[in-house]
Amino acid sequence: MQPLIRRYRPSDKDTVRRLFSAGLMEHIGPCFQNAMTSPLCFTITLSIGLVSYLLGSLIIALLLLAAWVIFIYCCCHHVYAGYITKRLQTDMQDIVGNYLSGPDDCFWVAEAEVDGAAQVIGMVAAKCIANGNEKYGEMFRMSISPKCRGMGLGRRMTQIVIDFCKERGFSKVLLETSSTQVAAVTLYKKLGFKVFFSHKDAHIPSCLLSLVQVEILKMEKKL
């Protein structure tokens, strides 16, 4: 049975917030892997091993390497956990006010029967952005439950946003994603989105930016 995609209801709030948080926490692992295999971290790891070897202590070497690896993981965790906390305290705290207050904004959820009960398994939002005489849409908060991936739901929900923006005569659709979200980037490219700008998150301390190899990708699809 195909999931039902419908407009958000206030009773969905807790489930949607959990889905949002869980979806982002999944990216800590890929972020950690990217960081540890980056030239900078790889060089530092080798340097720690070499210094420990010269000191002639295997125990010190193992402790220093373990501390370094844990530090990098904590940095990756901090990046995503900090972003989640900020969003839960702002736009995801008042979903109706932020995503359903205007005629050209919307927040959808996907609902399906899971273990015999109807559950929210996906979500996405769209907002109208006015820039002078131009109006365009921006897609936010795309997330699909891990249990329900591989069903084409991400494609369906992205297409709903595209169609919503076309119906309103918007010039384009924008979205932001991160370089660790490889599957999402691949999907968006298949649907006609192109990366037009990339940057490091300015809200992350510069000391972490050098270690955590995450880029924010801005993508657009002309309509």
Disulfide bonds with the S-S distance in Angstrom:
none
